[in-house]
């Protein structure tokens, strides 16, 4: 979803022909970052729902996915989805993307007094002390 929204944003700007290719790439990355941070809570909630199991009492010893009671937990299919979708998504949205953002902020911390730079990242650091801009 975040990548699709970022693509739509850049496509809109490209159709307006208001930006160069370099600025389009920068705006695309910015749009994806904003989208990821906006959708991150719902992404984690939905990923958690995929692996959240509960016992189903008519079948002792068996657990089923809470949001899809037709799917049994701890089967080959369950572990396939967990390893191929949930784990990589948790790693990307929970570790990799925030780390990339932190490195970007640390790399550009000298520009925190630059107004144009602040406009680009204000959604990330708004309300934080300048000495603790990294959350």
N, C-alpha and C positions, 0 to 999 in steps of 0.2 A: 504494500500500500504506500509506504513512504517514497519508494522509488518511482512508482507510477505518478504520484502527486508532483514530485520533483520534475519528472519528464513533462507533465502537462504544463507546469510553470515555465520551463525553458522553451517549450514549443510555442507557448503564447508570446514570450518575449522575442523569439526568433521570427515569428510571423509579423510582429510589429517592426522588425528590423532595427530595433533601437540599441542593440548591443553587439560588440565584436564577439568573435568566437571565444576568446580568452575570458571575457566577462560572462559569457553564457555558461561556460564550464564552472566558474566560480559561483554563479547564482544557482546552478544546478546542485552543486555540493551543499551550498547553504540551505536550499529548499529541502534537500533530503535530510540534513541534520535537524532542521526545525521539525519536519514531519516525524522523524524518529523519536525525538524527545516528546512530541505531543502524543504520539500513539504508543509509546513505550509501556505505560501502565496497562493498557488494554491488551497489548501483545503478551505481556507476562501473565495476565489473568487468563487469557485464552490458552496459552501454552500450559499453564498449570492445570487447567480443566482437562486437557488431553491426557494427562498422566494421573489425575486425581481418582483414586479408586475407593470403593466402599463395599463392605460385605453385603451380600444379598441373601437374606435369611432362608428363603425356601431352598437354596442350594448351599448347604453348609460347606465351609472351607473354600468357597469361590468368591472372588471379588470382581466387580464390574466397574467400568469407567462411569463416574458419577453423572456426567452430562450425556452419556450414550450407554444406557443400561443394556443394550444388545451386545456390546463389546466386552469380552472378558479380559481381565487384567492378567498380566504375567504370562502371556502366551507369546509365541514367536512374532505374531503380528504386532502386539503391544510393544515388544522390545525393538522391533524394526522401526516403528514410528518414533519411539522415544530416542533411539540412537540417530536416526537419519533426519529427524525434523526438530524435535524438542531440544536436544542437547546442543546442536549447532546454533540454533536460534538463541538459546540462553547465553551461549558463549559470545555470539556477535552482539546482541542487544544489551547484555549485562556486563560484558568485560571489554570486548574489542572496541566497540563504538565509543563508550565513555573514555577509554584509554586514549584513543585517537584524539578526541576532543580535548582531553587534559594536556596531551603533548602539544597540540596546536595552541592552547592558551598559554602554556609555559613558554613556548617558542616566541610568542608575540606579546609577552607581558610588558615589554618596554613600550608598546604602542597603546597601552590602556588609557593614556591621556589624549590620544588622537581621536578626534570626534568622528571621523569617517570610519575608523576601525570599531569604535564603540557602537556605531549604528549597525554594523554587521553582526556583532556578537551580543548585543544588549539583551537578547532573550535568554542568554546563558548566565550572565553575571549581574543582571538587574537585581538590586536589593542586597548585594554582597559588599563587604568591606573590600577596598582595593588590595589590601594585604592578604585577603583570603578569597580571591576571585575564583579559585578552583573548587568551590563548594566545601 
